């Protein structure tokens, strides 16, 4: 495999990872678990400080295995029962007793949470105290990227600014484009890319869980009932939307199953995966074709998202579904040009969707972007594309940059306003 393709594989491996629970509160759970490990005992007090965007994305989402919402329970149960070696799956082995202890810990007033005045979008600092001991853990630039650890004010680990990488800069210095992603996905040796099939396994289990049990607003189950009652048609499009939404229902409702995340988001990992899996089934695609389509979808989403901050007022499911739509065209036997049409169509369809925090209604936004992916794919197969209208340019690369500019320069005020509204 050539150097460029090795870089692409490294990018995917760095930000397409199993994650149990929404990655923002899980970041706090992870930092707390590491702090408790530093102390060598369960903390007597915890103080958690997070960036505004991490705060926003933790306010309304269930923490797996706890039945509760928010940063306090995530931090407390992470410190009491979390596994610091498990990264984004830090809470995979917590017990009901751990949760009971965590709730008592919070009710006793031993957990405090505040917003930190920092520029970094992904930031979490935890101070843990036990007797006269104090542990300090600082995460910045990535949900599990520790930049500082200290015990009793003596630094035990520090990552320099040169080695610490912000998630948003992941494609800096890499020769990458939609066309080159397509070439990599379609031409790389199958053995070098089949690792991505784990995404299909993990996220499909979440779909099954979301249809089997009640989570959140039951978006997926409601669509299923509507199909059964013939209010909606029983066809590929509605089944894709149903299964993708159901996975998000389970994900945001606290299911104790990991998602294969994309760029720090489980929902976006779901949106990049489930439509591709279902279209592959429809066309009776081989395992190899499915892997190539998943590479296209996941890496395409990462590439587009690299043009704007990892957490913002923009719902990233839009661009993730644009990349998924590109992969659907490939599975249907469409051309590269039609795959670009699909991206353009989705960006034109739902780029106005804002992010107002992680919560059960995210399943509705996943439903919206997935519907756009299906529509964009169908239009593209008929060689129809949106272009030179609004933020969508004549060519796909310019459109991607336009989205990045819109989010980075145009939505900063929107983000601040949303956070103010939510925290009022």
N, C-alpha and C positions, 0 to 999 in steps of 0.2 A: 504494500500500500504506500502511495507516495506521501511526501511530507505534508502537503496541503490536506490530504484526506486524514492523515494522522491528527492534524490539528482539529479537524471537524469532529472526529471521534472523541478527542479529549474534551472538546466543548460540550458535547452531548453528555459524556460521562460526568462532567462536573456539575451540571444543573438539571439533569433528568435522573431523579433519585426517588426511591421509596420514601414516603412521608406519612406518618400516622397523625392525623389531625391537621387543622389549618396551620400553616407554617409560621404565622406570626406569634400566636400564643405558644406554639411548640418551641420557638426560639427562646422564649422566656423560661419555659420548662427545662430546656437543655442547659441554659446558662445557670439556672438554679441547681440542677443536678451536678454540674461541674463544681459549683461553689461549695455544695455540701460535701462533695468528694474531697475537695481541698481541706475543708475543716476536719474531715475524718470522723464526723458525727452529724446527727441531725441538727439543723440550725434551731436556735431559740427565737431568732427574728430574721426577717427578710425584708430588704428594701429593693424594689425593682424600678428602674428608670428606663423609659423607652422613647423612641422617636415618635413624632406625631402620627406618621403613617402606620407604624407598628401598633400604636395605640388604637387607631381607627379600625384596623383589621382584626382586633382582638375583642372588641366590645360586644359583639353579638353572636359569636360562634361557640358551639359546644366543644368542650375539651374531651377527647375520647376516653371512655372508661369512667367518667366522673358524673355525667348527667348534668353538668353545670357549665356556665358560660363565663368567659373572661380571663384576664391576666392573673388575678389572685389565686384562683384554683389551679391554673397551669403552673405557676411558680411554686406554689405550696406542694402540690403532688409531685412535681419534678424533684424538689429538694428531698422529699420524704421517700419516694419510691422509684424515682427515675434512674435509668441506666445511662451514665454519662458517655459510655462507649458507643451507644446506639444512635447518636446524632439525631436525625429527624424522626427516628422511631424510639425516642427516649422514653416514652410512656407505654411501650408495648407490653411490659411485664408488670404494670402496677396492679395492686390487689384492692378489693373492697375495703380492707383494713387501712391501706395507704390513703384511700379517699376519705375515710372517716377521720383519720388523724389530720389530714389536710384541712378538712372543713372545720374541725375544732381549733386548729392552728390559726385559721383566718378569723373565726368568731372571737378568739381571744385577743384580737387586734395585733397579731404578730406579723402580719404581712401588709406592707404599704406599697402602693404603686403611684408613680408620678410620671409626668411627661418631661423629657429631657430637651433642652434647647440646643439641638445639634443640626447640622446641615445634612448629615448622612440619612438616607431614607430608611435603611435597615440598621437599627441600632438598639442594643439592649445592654444595660449595665445592672448587675446584681451584686448587692452587698449582703453577706450572710454572717450572722453573729452567733456564737456559742460561748458562754462564759466570757473570758477575756480574749477570745480568739475572733479574728475577723478575716473572712475570705472575700475577695473581690474578683469578679469576672466581667470582662467587657467584650461584647460582640459588635462588629461593625462591618458593613459592606456585603454581608451574606448571612443567612439565617443561622449558620453554625460556625461562622468564621470568627474565632476567638483572636483578639488582638492583644489582650492583656489579661494576665492572671497574677494575683498577689495573695500572700498569706501574712497577716499581721504587718501589713504595709511594706513587706519585702517582695519585690517582683520575682515571680517564679517563671514567668513566660512573657515574652513581648515580641510581637511581630512588627517588623519595620514597615513604614509606609510603602517602601519599594516592593516588598513581597506580598503585602495585603492587597487583594484585588477586589474592587467593587464589582458586584455582579453585572452592573450595567455596562462595564467596559470589556466584557468577555470576548467580543469580536474585534477589539482594537488590534491593529497590526496584522490581521488575518485577511488573506485574499479570499473574500467570500461574496457571493451574490446569489440571487434566486437561480440563475442558470447553472452556477457551479454546484449549488446544493442539489439540483436536479441530476446533474452528471454524477455526483458522488452517490446519490441514492440509487441510481439506476445502473451504475457500472462497477461499484465496489464489490469485492468478493463477498459472497453471502456469509461466509464464516466470520468475516470481520464486522458484520453489522447485525447478525442475528440476535445479539444481546438485547436489542430493542424489543424483542418479542415478549420480554417480561412485562412491558407496559400493558400489552394486551391481556395478559393473565391477571395482573393485579387489578386493573381498572374494570375489567369485565366482572370480577367478583364483587366489586362495589355496585355495579349495575344490578346484579342479582340480589344483593342485600337491600338495595333501595326499593326494589319491587316487592320483596318478600315481607319487609317490615316497615313500620310507620316512622318516618323521619321528617322533621321540618314541615313544610307545606305540602309534602307528598306530590310534588309536581309530576314526577314520573308515574306514580300510581294513579293519579287523576287522569293522565293521558291514557293509561292502560284501560281504566274503567270506561273512558269515553270511546275507545276503540271497540271494546266488548259490547257496548250499548249501541254501537253504530253511529254515534254522534260524530266520530272521526273515522276516516277510512283506515282499513287495515292494510297498509302498504309500507314499502321501504322507508319513505321519508318520515312518516309518523313514528315508525319503530325506532329509527335512529334517534329522533328527538326524545322519545320516551326513555330509551335506555341511557342516553347521555344525561338527561335531567335526573333520572333515578340515581345514578352514580353520585351526582352532586348532592342530591337529597341526603344520601347516606353519609357522604363526606362531611357536609356541614352540620349534620344532625348528631355527630358524635359516634359514628360507627367505629368499632375497634378493628378496622381493616385498613391497611396502608393503601395509599394511592401512589401511582407512579407520577410524581410531580414534574412540572416543566417550568424552569426559571423561577423556582421558589413557590409555585402555585399548584396545589393539587387539582383545583378546578380546571386550570388550563391544561394540566396533564391529561385530565379526563376528556376535555374538548379536543385535544390533539389525537386522542386514541380511539374512543368508542365509535365515532362515525366511520373511521377508517376500517375498524374491525368489521362493522356491519356491512359496509359496501364490499369488503373483501369476501364475506360470506355470500352476498348476493351474486357476485360475479364468479363465485367458485374459484377464487384466486388461490395460488399456492402459498405455502408458508413463506417462501422466498419473496414472492410479490408483496405479501403483507408486510414483511420486514422492510422492504424497500420503501413502501408507502409510509410506514411509521417513521422511518428516518427522515423522509421528506417533510412530513408533518411536524415532527418535533424540532428538527434543526431549522426548518423554515420559520417556525414560531420564535425560536430563540433569536434568529437573525433579525427579524423585524423588531422584536422587543429590545434589541441592543441599542436602538436609536433613541430610547427615552428611559427615564428613571424606572427602576424595578417596582417601586410603589408610587402611585400617583392618583390623580382624579379620573384616570382613563381605565375603563374595564379592559384588561388584557385579553379577555376571551374573544374580543373582536379579531385581533390579529392572529390569535391561535387558530380560530376557526377559518381565517383566510388561508393559513398554511394547510389546515386539514382539507379544505376545499380543493386546493392544488393537488393533494394526494389522491382525492377521490377521482379526479379527472384521469390521473395515471392509471388507477385500478380499472377504470372504464375503457381503457385503451385510447384515451385522448392524446393529443400532441402536447409538447412543451408549451407551445404558443397558447393553447387552450387552458393549460394549467395556470399560466400568467393571467389569462382572462378571469379565471376563478378567483384569484387573489384580488384583482381589481374590483370584481363584483361585490365581494364581501366587505372590502374596505369602504365601498360606496354605500353599502346597506346599513351598517350598524356602528360606524365610527363615532357616533354621538353618545354612546352608552357610557355613563359615568360609573366610577367605583365609589360607593358610599359605605365601605366596610365589608368585612366578611361576615356572613350570616346566612340564614336559611333561604332568603330570597335570591342568593347567588345562583341557586338552581334555576330560577326563572331567567336569569341573564345567560346562563349556559344554554338554556333552551332557545333563547333568542338568537344567540350567535351561531348555534348549531343549525337552526332553521335557515339562517343566512348562508351557512356553508353548503347546505343541500341545494338551496335555490341558486347560489352562485355557481355550483358545479353543473347543475342542469343547464343553466344559461350558457356556460362555457362550452359544454358539449355541442351546443347549437351555434357556437362561434359568436355569441353575443357577449360584449363586455362594456362595462362602464369605463369611459376615459374622457379626459379633458373636461371634467365637470367637478366643480367644487375643489376639494382637496385631492381628488383622484386625477392624476396627471395622464399624459399620453402614454407613458410607459411605466411598468410596475416598479422599477427601482426608484424613480422620482416620487411615485405615490408613497412608497415606504418611507422615504426621507421626509415627505410632507407630513405624514402621521407623526413621525418623531419630533418634527418642529412644532406641530400643533400641541403635542403633549408637553414638551419641554418648555416652550416659550409661552404658549397660550393658555395652559390650564393650571398654572401655579396658583393663581388667585382662586380658581374653582376649588382646588384641593383644600386650601386654607379655609374657605367658606364652609365646605362640607364638614371638615373636622370641627369647626366652631359650632355648627348646627348640632352635630352629634354629641358634643361634650357639654352643651349648654345645660 
